[in-house]
């Protein structure tokens, strides 16, 4: 099923742009807009 070119296209659109590591402070950022993994301390 994932070998179908149409499925791969939509999979890449949905998940291809997401960062490899995601870390969110849900109490301060409930909509998970600021990925804390991109800001090293």
C-alpha positions as CSV (number, residue, x, y, z in Angstrom):
1,X,0.0,0.0,0.0
2,X,2.8,2.5,0.8
3,X,4.5,1.7,-2.5
4,X,1.6,3.4,-4.4
5,X,3.0,6.7,-5.7
6,X,-0.3,8.6,-4.7
7,X,-0.1,7.3,-1.1
8,X,3.6,8.3,-0.8
9,X,2.8,11.8,-2.1
10,X,0.2,12.3,0.6
11,X,2.3,10.7,3.3
12,X,5.2,13.1,2.5
13,X,2.8,16.1,2.5
14,X,1.4,15.1,6.0
15,X,4.6,13.9,7.7
16,X,7.6,14.8,5.6
17,X,7.9,18.4,6.9
18,X,7.8,17.4,10.6
19,X,11.0,17.6,12.6
20,X,12.7,14.4,13.6
21,X,12.5,15.3,17.3
22,X,9.5,17.1,18.8
23,X,9.3,18.3,22.4
24,X,6.5,20.6,23.7
25,X,5.6,22.2,27.0
26,X,1.9,21.4,26.9
27,X,1.0,23.4,30.0
28,X,2.5,26.6,28.5
29,X,1.9,25.8,24.8
30,X,-1.3,23.7,24.6
31,X,-1.4,24.0,20.8
32,X,2.1,22.6,20.5
33,X,3.3,25.5,18.3
34,X,6.8,26.0,19.8
35,X,9.1,23.0,19.4
36,X,11.5,23.2,22.3
37,X,13.8,20.6,20.7
38,X,14.8,23.3,18.2
39,X,16.1,25.6,21.0
40,X,19.0,24.1,22.8
41,X,19.7,25.4,26.3
